[in-house]
Each structure stands twice: as C-alpha cells, then as structure tokens.
Amino acid sequence: MKKLLLLLFFIYIINNSIHCSDKYIIFKYQVHYNVEPKKSFKVYYWIASIDSIKNKRFCIYPLYLDGIYSKNNLDTCINGGIIDVFSHNKNENFDFEEEYLKKVNNLVKRIDNSSIKIQTVTNQWENKNENKKKKRETKIEVYAIPISGNFCHCLEVNNRNNLVFFSSKIYLFVDFFQLYNEFWKSPQADFVKYNYYDNIHFDKYVSFTQNIVFSR
C-alpha cells in the first residue's frame, strides 16, 4: 500500500514539474436530468492549465468549489502533499475565513455569468417497467472560461478498505482570480471550443488516464 502511494506521488511530482501555470480554462458541466416525472440538475467543475493545451488532446482535472474540502486539505495541497477530501476526522478544520469563502463564491458567480457554452450533448432513452415506458433524458451543457489566478494542485487519493479506490491530480482555489479573455484570441482557443467533451467522466474523480480529452 505504501509503495503504491509513493509511486502515485512520484508520478504526480513528475507531472507537476512539467506543467506550471497561473492561467487556466475552467470547464463547467451543467447536467440536466429528466426522468419522468422528476427533473433535476447538477454542476461539476473541471480545470486545465492553458500551458498544457497544445492540441485537442489535453488533460483536465477536477476543481473543487463546493466546500467539500477542509482547511487542512487546502493547506496540505498548497504544500504539495496528498489529500483525501472524502474522508475527514473529528480534528478537521472547516473554519475558513469569511474573506476566502467570499472569493470562492465570487469565482463561482463569475464562472456562471461569464463562461461561454462550447458544447451540448443530449441522451434520450426509454425504460420498460411492467409494460410501461418511462422516458429518460440527460442534457449535458459544457461551458468554458479562461481565468488567471492562484490555484494549488495536488494528488487526491481516496482509500477504501486499505486499497486505493481512485487517485487524481486535483485543483483547489487559493486566493486570487481574474478573467483572461485574451485567451480567446489565441490559436489554443480552437482546441477548447471545437473539442469533444462527452467522453469525460465529469461526475467522477477518477484516475490519471481517464482525465483526458481525446480528439476525434
């Protein structure tokens, strides 16, 4: 177990040394679920370093903005350690400063108000249950916004029964952001706007190899 964690951390350190940036694309997945007679929606945030976007094949990683992580997690991530945001003990500190929470909230508002829609994917199917057809529909709207800011990234490792359930490089917001609209005039912009995002497991925090956008 320890050897596996050390190997994952070593892989992360190598990857971390290659991609360093303060400019990012934040992706917002807004997913609408329509399962008769109920409707609901969820939002997921992912992020990519602009420096890593060389073509249509680039990595995107989970960005936590929903308060699931503790102050301990943030401090450890800033220092390049390994965290597990889904497992906490009684000594975990969730007492963030009001100014930090305000900045996170402002970032979410900016993403909601200033991102552009780059793709919509709709899936429809029917389930037969006791000779009754139940219609189901999932509409996935993908938005993107270029941001310059202070984010930290580290290795997220989730353990279950002393086994690594999943691991991924993840990002947390630290303390500063601003729009970076100059990105949309760059050659890299087309790699973001005209890509395919429906093959991403946007609702799961999975392994390195699955956090990849593939061109078609």
TAJOMO-V979124 format. One line per field, one symbol per residue. burial: b if it has 9 or more other ideal C-beta (glycine too) atoms within 8 Angstrom, else e. Layout:
# TAJOMO-V979124
burial=???
This chain:
# TAJOMO-V979124
burial=eeeebeebbebbbebbeeeebebbbbbbbbbbbbeeeeeeeeebbbbbbbebbeebebebbbbbbeeebbbebbebbeeeebbbbeeeeeebeeeeeeebbebbeebbebbeeebeebbebeeeeeeeeeeeebebbbbbbbbbbbbbbbbbbbbbbbbeeeebebbbbbbbbbeebebbeebeeeebbebbbebbbeebebeeeeebeebbbeee
